[in-house]
Amino acid sequence: MKLLIKGLLLLLPITASGQNAPFRLREEQFEKLPFGAVKPTGWIKAQMEKDMQGFAGNLDQIVPDLVNDPIYSARLHKHSKAKDLGNLKEGDIGGDDQYKWWNSETQSNWRDGFIRNALLLDDAARKKRVKQYVDHILATQDSDGYLGIYDPKLRYRFVSENGELWAKTTLLRGLLAYYEATQDRRVWSSIVRAVDDVLKHYPINHSNPFFAGKEFSGGVAHGLTFTDICDEMYRLTKDEQYRAYALFLYQNFSANFSFEKDVQWASIVDPGYKLSGHGVHTYEHLRPLTVAAFSTSDPRYAEALGIYLKRIQDATTVAGGPIGDEWVGGRKANATQTGYEYCSLQELLDSYAGLLQKTGTPSFADQIENTFFNAAQGARDPDHSCIAYLKTDNSYAMTGPLNGGANGDEKQTRYKYSPAHKDAAVCCVPNAARITPYYVQNMWMKQGDSVLVATLLGPSRVQTRINGEDVEVHAATAYPYNLSCTFSIRQARTREFTLKIRKPAWASAAETDQPYVEEDGFIVIRKAFKKNEQIRLTWRTQVTDHKDATGAHYFTYGPLVYAHPIPAVAVTGKVYTPVFKDYLYTPRIKKEYTYIRNNGAVYKQGRIQLKAREKNSDTVETLTLIPIGKTILRQAAFME
Ligand SMILES: [Zn+2]
């Protein structure tokens, strides 16, 4: 067993002068594969199928009023009223204006998840539904290219809260995935015209898209992620104007007043600044900063990225949950006190995926696996198609308030399992539909023409071209629940190329039947691969005892955080349909354990056994921990 102190591994080394920038500016190391090139297999495919039979496939049945609001066709105008979303507005700041655009986010994020799941699962009936949706959206486009939620008198002329760029970003992400997987040129032309319309009406360096006055403007701040679209347009066209536009958006956002200050340049360069914003914004804004850093030759951007990443790391628990309950508020991660929002998990995962692709740095993949396998799996209800809006690593009750309401926060409803969370906001469930396909699409990347890279591990099948010829690799594994994998390679003839497999940071060794070298955190196999060839690989590791900044101890084996499950009683809450309901959980037994030094932690067949002291009786008991992703109520961290 080894003891690790969290936080020692900085993601990117920072230099004071900006010289020796930690990555080569403007040069992206890995190439993302077209959407659809990587397909899920094994347990990931089974989970996506379950989601599509559940909340991801049926949100239009669960909250039909929000999904059927024709916001992209019957557009918002001067006299539009805020929409009744059926939520309690508990804990919301900002006026009613945010409720005007909100359905665009709910719909488009859900559609993005639906499109990606349907295409990756390759189901004919669902693909038909996707095509109908895409045809419908294309039909809402104006002749000048406008795709969005505002009538001609309002669009591009705002001086306060609005969802102009955000409604387009969420919509275009789904359309881009659809275009890539289907190569439907109508869709490509529609995307190009919609993006051109933005570039025309918010001209680069001669407009002020993020001016929104001094009131809260969360929709405007979300709109900074229009850089996602710029990044994708650059990837697909290699036209530098899109990268330049992303840099402009970041700089314009920094120059304007916003409640979401975390990513603004002045905050980053202020050494005393603490992350304070709305968590989802903070983690999604890592992407605009990343794209901006790769769009400029100014090395200060690489430093800024390093500073921002360190701040995010300090706000993230050992299980990969970044504070998002909902304001970061200058706090550091805490296993029992700081909740993470499901939206934040998806946004942070997507941001790290961009960094993985651009920098080629394997530690970003470790962070993605950590968040996906631990925090995100651990915020799903293992027994029902529901997710937790908010979740903590140590979770002692899921009845609405944090850990049952000991903190005077009794009106909180987000700590429970729901297929919608309509009483808070229908944001997390759509993002829970997105997270698995986003993980899958980033499992494989390319480096130049001749190198195929297994970036994220798990069961998958990739089809791509290496040195101009087709190759298919199937990774058969139960990873992360088993640390062995068989890669089956198929191609038309024997030929040479390079296969790189990321070596996880926790792996002490790799055992494989192949000759390989280890380079920069990758197992590199360079050879002539046969027409059909199998590679067997097993990672070696041991139980690891991690101590977080608060002094709490976590136990991991490989990529998984293990937790002591607390038996719970389930009660049905709000009923959406006969099938889709909320579930609230109270503990059957109230026991809490503290860490002891000679705990004898040992891994055996998917479990960790260790000794811990029970707080009330002060007796030492032997506990069996299971992967946090398979728990509901649990203790994952143990104070000394
Ligand atoms: Zn959310």
Boltz pocket constraint, residues with backbone or C-beta under 6 A from the ligand:
constraints:
  - pocket:
      binder: B
      contacts: [[A, 341], [A, 342], [A, 343], [A, 344], [A, 389], [A, 425], [A, 427], [A, 428], [A, 429]]
      max_distance: 6.0
